Amino acid sequence: MLWDKALTVAKDAREAQVLLPIATMSSVVSEQGIDFFIKIMNGNLTKKIQQGQTGHNPFLPYEEQMFVDNVGHEHVCLLNKYPIGEPHLLICSKAFVSQSSLLDLYDFSAWIQGVTYPNVLGFFNSASEAGASQRHRHMQLMKTAVPLEEMILSGKLPFRHKLFTFDRINSEKAYFCYLAAMHDLGLTPNNVTVNINEPIECLPYNILLTEHWMLVIPRLTNHIGDIFANALNYSGCFLVKDQQQYDWLTNYGCLRLLTECVAP
């Protein structure tokens, strides 16, 4: 089982001190009846930023100590070296595929192998404007609460989105719902054919995926002020650099920030 292997690999990596968690302090902030989770990042964030500035692709080749398992023929499951929570998993394409190009059925088939567990949230950042820090195709997985789930499922989100619900998710169903969302939200070029060899570049968006629902969100920008937003934020979980950013966010409003980062 994927998560059983991940827990074992994460334990070994933690003992070898090769995992560098970036989030430490955590608190709950209530806003409009929603308990948002806000974590303050630690010094390991600087190491992650420095790695990103080198232009090195951490997934090709990947660190052997981060390897969890092969997932299908096209993907591997890796630990996130800079986890927000543990274990924080990445489903990465074995060959380089642009993060901003249209996802395919193989992506969903691999991703869903990690989603079909209780309390697992899958999330995806399609481009830098949507919060992606790496250009190599990767989908993410964490076991976490979703503070915004009730608002998501009630249809009361105050920004553009497409929501799909499932009695039991499967890759084909999720993939075709995804294609419908991309079309309806105007995130792909008009009159494209999906089954072609050339990758289809998309406008920025995020996906949240659980075993019972999928949310697709068109993105306008990756930040408001100094606060950056990626897919995980749309679950109701935030990361800030320091107490100053924490104070700014709680004063500005979590829902307000999320709404202003969405394409109108």
C-alpha positions in Angstrom: 0.0 0.0 0.0 1.4 3.4 -1.0 0.8 5.2 2.3 2.3 2.3 4.3 5.5 2.4 2.2 5.5 6.2 2.5 5.4 6.1 6.3 8.3 3.7 6.4 10.4 5.7 3.9 9.6 8.9 5.8 10.7 7.4 9.1 14.0 6.3 7.6 14.5 9.7 5.9 13.7 11.6 9.1 16.2 9.5 11.1 18.9 10.1 8.4 18.1 13.8 8.7 17.5 14.3 5.0 13.9 15.6 5.4 13.8 19.4 6.0 10.2 20.3 7.2 9.5 24.0 6.5 6.5 24.5 8.9 6.6 24.6 12.6 4.2 26.8 14.6 0.5 26.3 13.8 -2.6 28.1 15.0 -6.3 28.3 14.2 -7.9 31.6 13.1 -11.7 31.8 12.9 -13.2 33.8 10.1 -16.8 33.8 9.0 -17.4 30.6 11.0 -14.4 28.8 9.4 -11.4 27.7 11.4 -8.4 28.4 9.1 -5.1 26.7 9.9 -2.1 29.0 9.7 1.5 27.7 10.0 4.6 29.8 10.3 7.6 28.5 8.3 11.1 27.9 9.8 14.6 28.4 8.5 14.4 25.4 6.2 12.4 27.6 3.8 15.6 29.5 2.9 17.2 26.2 1.9 14.2 25.4 -0.4 14.4 28.8 -2.0 18.1 28.5 -2.6 17.6 25.1 -4.2 14.9 26.6 -6.5 17.2 29.5 -7.5 19.9 27.0 -8.8 17.5 25.8 -11.5 18.2 22.2 -10.6 15.3 19.8 -11.2 14.9 17.8 -7.9 12.8 15.1 -9.6 15.2 14.3 -12.4 17.3 12.7 -11.0 15.6 12.4 -7.6 17.3 11.6 -4.3 17.1 7.9 -3.7 16.2 8.5 0.0 13.1 10.3 -1.3 11.9 7.4 -3.4 8.7 5.6 -2.2 7.5 3.6 -5.1 6.8 3.4 -8.8 3.2 4.4 -9.6 2.2 2.9 -12.9 4.6 3.1 -15.9 4.8 6.9 -16.2 5.2 8.1 -12.5 7.1 7.7 -9.3 6.0 8.6 -5.8 8.6 10.6 -3.8 8.7 12.2 -0.4 8.7 16.0 -0.5 12.1 16.9 0.9 10.6 20.1 2.3 7.3 18.8 3.7 4.5 20.9 5.2 3.3 17.8 7.1 4.7 14.3 7.2 4.5 12.4 5.1 4.0 14.9 2.2 4.0 12.9 -1.0 4.7 13.9 -4.7 3.5 11.9 -7.7 6.0 12.9 -10.4 6.3 12.0 -14.0 9.4 9.9 -14.7 10.3 12.0 -17.8 10.1 15.7 -17.9 6.6 17.0 -18.6 5.8 20.7 -18.2 3.8 21.5 -15.1 1.7 24.0 -17.0 0.6 21.6 -19.8 -2.7 19.7 -19.7 -2.9 16.7 -17.4 -3.6 13.4 -19.0 -5.3 10.2 -17.9 -2.0 8.6 -16.7 -1.5 11.5 -14.3 -4.9 10.9 -12.8 -4.4 7.2 -12.7 -1.2 7.6 -10.7 -2.5 10.4 -8.5 -5.7 8.6 -7.5 -3.7 5.7 -6.2 -2.7 8.0 -3.3 -6.0 9.7 -3.0 -8.2 6.7 -2.2 -7.4 6.7 1.5 -9.3 8.4 4.4 -8.4 12.1 5.1 -6.0 12.4 2.1 -6.0 15.6 0.1 -4.5 15.8 -3.3 -3.5 19.2 -4.7 -2.0 20.6 -7.8 -0.4 23.9 -8.8 -0.4 24.2 -12.6 2.1 27.1 -13.0 4.1 29.7 -11.0 1.0 32.0 -11.1 -0.9 29.2 -9.4 1.8 28.6 -6.8 4.0 26.0 -8.4 7.7 26.1 -7.4 8.9 23.4 -9.9 8.3 23.1 -13.6 8.5 19.3 -13.7 5.1 17.6 -13.6 4.1 16.7 -10.0 0.9 16.2 -8.1 0.9 16.4 -4.3 -0.7 14.4 -1.5 -1.1 15.0 2.3 -3.2 13.6 5.1 -4.9 16.8 6.4 -8.1 18.3 7.5 -9.8 20.6 5.0 -11.2 23.6 6.9 -13.1 24.9 3.8 -14.7 21.5 2.9 -18.2 22.4 4.2 -18.1 25.7 2.2 -16.8 23.9 -0.9 -19.5 21.2 -0.8 -22.3 23.7 0.0 -21.6 25.7 -3.2 -20.9 28.9 -1.2 -17.3 29.6 -2.3 -17.0 33.3 -3.1 -14.9 32.9 -6.3 -15.1 31.1 -9.7 -14.6 27.3 -9.6 -15.9 24.0 -10.8 -16.9 21.3 -8.3 -17.5 17.6 -9.0 -18.6 15.1 -6.4 -18.2 11.3 -6.6 -19.7 8.4 -4.8 -16.5 6.5 -5.6 -13.8 8.1 -7.6 -11.9 6.5 -10.4 -9.3 7.9 -12.8 -11.5 8.0 -15.9 -14.3 9.8 -14.2 -12.0 12.3 -12.6 -10.1 12.9 -15.8 -13.2 13.6 -17.9 -14.6 15.9 -15.2 -11.2 17.7 -15.2 -11.4 18.2 -19.0 -14.9 19.6 -18.7 -13.8 22.0 -16.0 -10.8 23.2 -18.1 -13.2 23.9 -21.0 -15.9 25.6 -18.9 -13.4 27.8 -17.1 -11.7 28.8 -20.3 -8.3 27.4 -19.2 -7.5 25.6 -22.5 -7.3 27.0 -26.0 -10.5 26.7 -28.1 -11.0 23.8 -30.5 -8.1 21.7 -29.2 -7.8 18.0 -29.7 -6.8 16.2 -26.5 -5.2 13.1 -28.1 -2.3 14.7 -29.8 1.4 14.4 -29.3 2.1 18.1 -28.7 1.5 19.3 -25.1 -1.4 21.7 -24.6 -0.4 24.7 -22.5 -3.1 25.9 -20.0 -3.8 29.1 -18.2 -3.0 28.9 -14.4 -5.3 26.9 -12.1 -5.3 24.7 -9.0 -6.9 21.4 -8.3 -8.0 20.0 -4.9 -8.9 16.3 -5.0 -10.3 13.8 -2.5 -11.9 10.4 -2.8 -15.3 12.1 -2.9 -14.9 15.5 -4.7 -12.7 17.6 -7.0 -12.4 21.3 -7.2 -10.8 23.3 -10.0 -9.9 26.9 -9.5 -8.7 29.4 -12.2 -5.9 31.6 -10.9 -5.1 35.2 -11.6 -2.0 35.7 -9.4 0.1 33.8 -6.9 0.2 36.4 -4.3 -1.5 39.4 -2.6 1.0 41.6 -0.9 3.8 39.4 0.5 1.5 36.4 1.0 1.8 33.6 -1.6 -1.1 31.3 -2.3 -1.1 27.8 -3.8 -3.6 25.0 -4.1 -3.3 24.0 -0.4 -4.5 27.5 0.7 -7.8 26.7 -1.0 -8.4 23.9 1.5 -8.2 26.5 4.3 -4.5 25.9 5.3 -2.0 28.7 5.0 1.7 29.1 5.3 3.4 32.4 6.3 7.0 33.4 6.7 6.8 35.1 10.1 4.7 36.7 12.7 4.4 39.9 10.7 2.9 38.1 7.7 0.6 36.2 10.1 -0.7 39.4 11.6 -1.1 40.9 8.1 -3.1 37.9 6.8 -5.4 37.7 9.8 -6.2 41.4 9.4 -6.6 41.2 5.6 -8.8 38.1 5.7 -8.1 34.6 4.4 -11.2 34.4 2.2 -10.6 37.8 0.8 -7.0 36.9 -0.2 -8.2 33.6 -1.8 -10.9 35.4 -3.7 -8.6 38.1 -5.0 -6.1 35.4 -6.3 -8.8 33.8 -8.5 -9.3 34.8 -12.1 -12.6 36.8 -12.4 
